[in-house]
Amino acid sequence: MRTTIDIPEREHTLYTSLARAQRTSLSKLLLDLAKHGLAAANRIADAAPTHRVDPQTGLGVFRSGRPVTLDDVKAFEDDGAPPAREAP
């Protein structure tokens, strides 16, 4: 299928040079770039979220492996490091 797209001159020069360096056509190069971009977008969309969003606040909720206490927050605010904890 044939189609026409407008490519800014700067990008056209870049893509043409890249196609020449790869010994391929501009059409094939653009198709490959589009396929890679779509594949990357699908991988991102399919990836499991690393956190959930609280529906009331809209803020991210993360799991830390243990409860975060007020002392943890205060220590972090003071010097940027969580306090050492004793084993239970």
C-alpha positions in Angstrom: 0.0 0.0 0.0 1.2 3.5 -0.8 0.7 6.5 1.5 2.2 10.0 1.9 3.5 11.4 5.1 5.1 14.8 6.0 8.4 14.5 7.6 10.3 17.6 8.8 13.5 18.3 6.9 15.8 17.7 9.8 14.2 14.2 10.6 14.1 13.3 6.9 17.8 14.0 6.6 18.4 11.9 9.8 16.3 9.0 8.6 17.7 9.0 5.1 21.3 8.9 6.5 20.3 6.1 8.8 18.7 4.1 6.0 21.8 4.6 3.9 24.1 3.5 6.7 21.9 0.4 7.2 21.8 -0.3 3.4 18.0 -0.3 3.4 15.3 1.9 2.0 13.7 4.8 3.8 10.4 3.1 3.7 11.7 -0.1 5.3 13.6 1.9 7.9 10.4 3.9 8.9 8.4 0.7 9.0 10.9 -1.0 11.3 11.0 2.0 13.5 7.2 2.1 13.7 7.1 -1.7 14.5 9.7 -1.3 17.3 7.8 1.7 18.7 4.5 -0.2 18.8 6.1 -3.3 20.3 7.7 -1.2 23.0 4.3 0.5 23.7 2.7 -2.9 24.0 5.3 -4.2 26.4 4.8 -1.1 28.6 1.0 -1.5 28.5 1.2 -5.2 29.3 3.6 -4.8 32.2 2.2 -5.4 35.6 1.9 -2.1 37.5 4.4 -1.6 40.3 1.9 0.2 42.4 -1.7 0.9 42.7 -3.4 4.3 42.8 -5.6 5.2 45.8 -9.0 6.0 44.3 -9.7 8.7 46.9 -6.3 10.6 46.8 -5.0 9.7 43.4 -1.6 9.0 45.0 0.5 5.9 44.3 0.4 3.2 47.0 3.6 1.2 47.3 4.4 -1.9 49.3 7.6 -1.6 51.5 7.7 -5.1 52.9 7.0 -3.8 56.4 4.8 -1.0 57.8 6.3 2.5 57.7 6.1 4.1 61.1 6.1 7.8 62.1 9.6 7.3 63.5 10.7 6.1 60.0 9.2 9.2 58.4 10.8 11.5 60.9 14.2 9.9 60.6 14.0 10.2 56.8 13.1 13.8 57.0 16.0 14.5 59.4 18.8 12.8 57.5 17.3 10.9 54.5 17.9 7.4 55.9 15.5 5.1 57.7 16.4 4.2 61.3 18.1 0.9 62.1 15.5 -1.6 63.3 16.1 -4.3 65.8 15.2 -7.9 64.9 11.8 -8.9 66.4 
